[in-house]
Amino acid sequence: MRIAALISGGVDSAVAIHRLVEQGHDITLFYIRIGLDDGRGDCSAEEDIEMCRAIARRYNLPLEIVSLHEEYWENVMEYALRTVRQGLTPNPDMMCNRMIKFGFFEERWGHEFDLTATGHYATVITGDDGLKYLGTAVDAVKDQTDFLARITYPQLSHLTFPVGDLPKQEVRAIAVREHLPNAFRKDSQGICFLGKINYNDFLRRHLGEKKGPIIEIETGKKIGEHHGFWFHTIGQRKGLGLSGGPWYVVKKNVHDNAIYVSRGYDTEKQYGHRLLLTEPLFITRNPWEGKPCEREEIRFKNRHTPEFFRAFITRVKGEQGADAEYLIETEKPVQGIAPGQFGIIYDKDARICHGSGIITTQ
């Protein structure tokens, strides 16, 4: 089978390549290059590319370095900036997967191959109906279906995730055993292709700084200052510069450039049980199509976490399409529910990721 394998320079994609080679596939490696937003190259990308070349030499595979610089900054980061300006919480990784890795890349290069492979921790499950579904990874801590929950069915149908059935520890063990050059390389923590670029520096460059008050929500008292609401997210604890904490961001006022905080490890202000999802996207099919969808049991996430919350979903507005709205009620309180975030919908066994919607209420 001819496979286009996206490689990042990290250990996960390297082990994915190793497994594909073991399976006897005809593989071409692709590294997607994105420069900085001022047009300069990213020095961390040079390190990644050298590692990708080492993997290509190790397995005697062709490596193509392709650029999606303009597409990335005009789509993904413009979405992020637009969302932040509105006082909402964006998820650039989800949009990057949908629009760049499995969007523009597929349109220009990936479609020429039988499948596209990545090092994501996820699986592809074929259901009894013959359709493919986005499945969760064996390793719940590393599971990345929450980053993939905005892709489309045609995109999913062309994907394979070679390490999704392995725990991270075994991925590392394979890399060590096979003497891969990046066996001990640390996992990247950056936002999608931002890499080593500091996210706050990125926001500062585009949105600047503007001082505003930090207000204790219970008393209405100003207890500090910040440099712009866009640097802060609902549920944030670190980086507030306040003593006597912990303090959590629980609300933002875009018009007044104010952020509201509450103190305490378990303050109820940072938790919620109910939220509304709009613009739903079901990857394969809507599991409640043709049904009333009245309080169906699901599993739910609102951020990258190992925990799948037991919850119930009810369609409260619209029909089956993108105009529908869904109420999510979680059994346990969820921390840091923020408008603009994506809420991720799983089946009640946390085996299949059905899709996602945009959180509009707290």
C-alpha positions in Angstrom: 0.0 0.0 0.0 1.3 3.5 -0.9 1.3 5.7 2.3 2.1 9.3 2.8 3.5 9.5 6.3 3.6 12.9 8.1 6.7 13.1 10.1 7.5 15.8 12.7 10.9 14.8 14.1 9.4 13.5 17.3 9.5 9.9 18.5 5.8 9.1 17.9 5.9 9.7 14.2 9.3 8.0 13.9 7.9 4.8 15.5 4.9 5.1 13.3 7.3 5.0 10.3 9.0 2.0 11.8 5.8 0.0 12.1 4.7 0.9 8.6 8.1 -0.3 7.3 7.7 -3.5 9.2 4.3 -4.0 7.5 5.9 -3.7 4.1 4.2 -0.5 2.8 5.6 1.8 0.1 6.2 5.0 2.2 7.0 8.6 1.3 7.8 10.9 4.2 6.4 14.4 4.3 7.4 17.3 6.7 5.1 20.3 6.6 7.1 23.4 7.1 5.6 26.6 8.6 7.7 29.7 9.2 7.2 32.4 11.8 4.4 34.9 11.3 6.9 37.6 10.1 8.1 35.3 7.3 11.3 34.2 8.9 12.1 30.5 9.3 11.7 28.8 12.7 15.1 27.6 14.0 13.4 24.7 15.8 12.1 23.5 12.4 15.8 23.0 11.3 16.3 20.7 14.2 13.1 18.8 13.3 14.1 18.5 9.6 17.5 17.1 10.5 15.8 14.5 12.6 13.4 13.7 9.8 16.3 13.3 7.4 18.0 10.9 9.9 14.8 8.8 10.0 14.6 8.8 6.2 18.2 7.6 5.9 17.6 5.0 8.6 14.8 3.4 6.5 16.0 4.5 3.0 12.8 6.4 2.4 12.1 9.5 0.3 11.5 12.7 2.3 9.6 15.7 0.9 9.6 19.0 2.7 6.5 20.9 1.8 5.4 24.4 2.8 2.0 25.4 3.9 3.2 28.7 5.5 0.6 31.1 4.0 -2.3 28.7 4.4 -1.4 28.1 8.1 -1.2 31.8 9.0 -4.2 32.9 6.9 -6.4 30.2 8.3 -5.4 28.6 11.6 -3.7 31.5 13.3 -6.2 34.0 12.0 -8.9 31.9 13.5 -7.0 31.9 16.8 -6.6 35.6 16.9 -10.2 36.3 15.9 -11.4 34.0 18.7 -9.1 35.5 21.3 -10.2 39.1 20.3 -13.8 38.0 21.1 -12.8 36.9 24.5 -13.2 33.3 23.7 -10.9 30.3 24.0 -9.6 28.9 20.7 -8.1 25.5 20.0 -5.6 26.0 17.2 -4.5 22.3 17.2 -8.0 21.1 16.2 -8.2 23.6 13.4 -4.6 22.8 12.3 -5.5 19.1 11.9 -8.7 19.8 10.0 -7.4 22.6 7.7 -3.6 22.0 7.3 -2.6 18.4 8.0 -5.7 16.8 6.6 -7.0 19.7 4.6 -4.5 21.5 2.3 -1.9 18.7 2.6 -4.5 16.1 1.5 -5.6 18.3 -1.4 -2.1 18.8 -2.7 -0.1 15.7 -1.8 -1.9 13.1 0.3 -4.7 12.3 -2.1 -2.1 10.7 -4.4 -1.6 7.9 -1.9 -3.8 5.1 -0.6 -3.6 6.4 3.0 -2.0 9.2 5.1 -0.3 8.2 8.3 0.5 10.3 11.4 1.9 9.7 14.9 -1.3 10.7 16.6 -2.5 8.6 19.5 -5.9 7.5 18.0 -7.3 4.6 16.1 -9.7 4.0 13.2 -12.5 1.5 13.9 -14.6 -0.1 11.2 -18.1 -0.4 12.6 -20.7 -3.2 11.9 -22.2 -0.8 9.4 -19.0 -0.8 7.3 -18.3 2.8 8.1 -15.1 4.1 9.7 -15.1 5.7 13.1 -12.5 7.7 15.0 -11.5 5.5 17.9 -9.7 6.4 21.1 -6.1 5.3 21.8 -5.0 2.4 24.1 -3.1 5.0 26.2 -5.8 7.2 27.8 -3.2 9.7 29.0 -1.8 10.2 25.5 -5.1 9.9 23.6 -5.4 12.7 21.0 -8.9 12.2 19.7 -9.8 15.5 21.2 -7.4 17.2 18.8 -9.0 15.3 15.9 -12.6 15.8 16.7 -13.2 18.4 14.0 -12.0 16.4 11.0 -14.5 15.2 8.4 -15.4 11.7 7.3 -13.5 11.9 4.0 -10.4 12.9 6.0 -10.8 10.1 8.5 -11.4 7.6 5.7 -7.9 8.4 4.4 -6.1 8.2 7.7 -4.2 5.6 9.7 -2.6 5.9 13.1 0.2 3.3 13.5 0.9 4.0 17.2 -2.6 4.4 18.4 -2.8 0.8 19.7 0.4 1.2 21.8 1.0 2.8 25.2 3.5 5.6 25.1 5.9 3.6 27.2 6.1 0.9 24.5 6.5 3.5 21.8 9.6 4.8 23.6 10.8 1.2 24.1 10.6 0.5 20.4 12.5 3.6 19.6 15.3 2.6 22.0 15.4 -1.0 20.8 15.6 0.1 17.2 18.2 2.8 18.0 16.2 5.5 16.4 18.0 8.8 16.5 15.2 10.6 18.4 14.6 7.8 20.9 15.2 10.1 23.9 13.9 13.3 22.4 11.4 15.1 24.6 7.8 15.4 23.5 6.9 18.8 22.0 4.6 21.0 24.1 3.9 23.7 21.6 0.7 24.6 19.9 0.6 22.8 16.6 3.2 24.3 14.4 4.1 27.2 16.8 6.8 24.9 18.1 9.1 26.9 20.4 7.3 30.2 19.8 5.9 31.4 23.1 2.1 31.7 22.7 2.0 34.9 24.8 4.7 36.5 22.7 2.6 35.6 19.6 -0.4 37.3 21.1 1.6 40.3 22.2 3.0 40.7 18.7 -0.5 40.8 17.1 -2.7 42.2 19.8 -0.3 44.3 21.9 -0.8 45.0 25.6 -3.5 47.0 27.4 -3.6 47.2 31.2 -6.9 46.3 32.9 -8.2 45.3 36.3 -8.2 41.9 38.0 -11.4 41.8 40.1 -12.4 39.4 42.8 -15.8 38.2 41.6 -17.3 37.7 45.0 -16.5 41.2 46.3 -16.1 43.3 43.1 -12.8 44.5 44.6 -9.8 45.3 42.3 -6.9 43.2 43.5 -4.4 43.5 40.7 -3.8 44.4 37.0 -3.2 42.4 33.8 -1.8 43.3 30.4 -4.8 42.4 28.3 -7.8 40.0 28.7 -6.5 38.1 25.6 -3.6 36.7 27.6 -5.9 34.8 30.0 -8.3 31.9 29.7 -11.2 30.7 31.8 -9.9 28.2 34.4 -6.3 29.7 34.3 -4.4 29.5 37.6 -0.8 30.4 36.8 0.6 33.6 35.6 -1.8 36.0 37.3 0.8 37.6 39.6 -1.5 37.5 42.7 -0.5 36.6 46.2 -2.6 34.6 48.7 -3.9 32.2 46.1 -4.6 30.0 44.4 -6.7 32.3 42.2 -8.6 31.1 39.1 -9.9 33.1 36.2 -13.7 32.6 36.2 -15.0 35.3 33.8 -13.8 37.9 31.3 -15.4 41.3 30.3 -14.1 42.1 26.8 -15.7 45.5 26.7 -14.1 46.7 30.0 -10.9 44.7 29.5 -11.5 43.1 32.9 -10.9 39.6 34.2 -12.6 38.2 37.2 -11.0 35.7 39.6 -12.0 33.6 42.5 -9.8 32.2 45.3 -9.5 28.6 46.6 -8.5 25.2 45.4 -12.1 24.0 45.1 -14.1 27.2 44.5 -17.4 26.4 42.8 -16.9 29.3 40.5 -14.4 27.4 38.4 -16.7 24.4 37.9 -19.8 23.7 35.9 -22.3 20.9 35.2 -24.2 22.3 32.2 -23.0 23.7 28.9 -24.4 24.4 25.5 -22.8 23.1 22.3 -23.4 24.8 18.9 -22.2 24.1 15.4 -22.0 20.4 16.0 -19.8 18.3 13.7 -20.4 14.5 13.7 -17.4 12.9 12.0 -19.0 9.7 10.6 -22.7 10.1 11.4 -25.0 11.6 14.0 -25.7 8.6 16.3 -29.1 10.1 17.2 -30.2 10.8 13.6 -33.9 10.1 13.3 -34.1 9.8 17.1 -35.3 12.4 19.6 -31.9 12.6 21.4 -33.5 13.0 24.7 -30.8 12.7 27.5 -28.6 10.1 26.0 -25.6 8.9 28.0 -22.2 9.9 26.6 -18.6 10.5 27.6 -17.3 14.1 27.3 -14.2 16.3 27.3 -13.7 20.0 27.1 -9.9 20.0 27.1 -6.9 17.6 26.6 -7.1 15.4 29.7 -7.0 11.6 30.4 -10.5 11.8 32.0 -13.6 11.1 30.1 -16.5 12.7 32.0 -19.8 10.7 32.2 -22.4 13.0 30.8 -25.8 13.2 29.2 -26.6 14.9 25.9 -30.0 16.4 24.8 -30.8 18.1 21.5 -32.5 21.4 22.6 -32.7 23.2 19.3 -32.8 22.6 15.6 -32.7 19.3 13.7 -29.7 17.1 12.7 -27.5 19.7 10.9 -25.0 22.3 11.9 -27.9 24.6 13.2 -28.7 22.1 16.0 -27.8 22.9 19.6 -27.1 20.3 22.3 -27.2 20.6 26.1 -24.4 18.7 27.9 -25.0 17.8 31.6 -22.0 16.2 33.3 -22.2 13.9 36.3 -19.1 15.4 37.9 -18.3 19.1 37.8 -16.0 20.1 34.9 -13.3 22.7 35.6 -12.7 25.7 33.4 -15.6 25.6 31.0 -14.8 28.4 28.5 -16.9 29.8 25.6 -15.2 29.1 22.3 -13.7 25.9 23.5 -14.7 22.7 21.7 -16.7 20.1 23.6 -15.8 16.6 22.5 -18.5 13.9 22.3 -17.7 10.2 22.8 -19.9 7.1 23.1 -20.7 5.9 26.6 -17.8 3.4 26.5 -15.3 6.2 25.5 -14.3 4.0 22.6 -15.6 6.2 19.7 -15.2 9.9 19.3 -18.4 11.0 17.5 -17.3 14.6 17.0 -17.5 18.0 18.7 -19.3 21.3 19.1 -18.5 24.8 20.2 -19.2 25.7 23.8 -21.3 28.9 24.1 -22.3 29.0 27.7 -20.9 28.2 31.1 
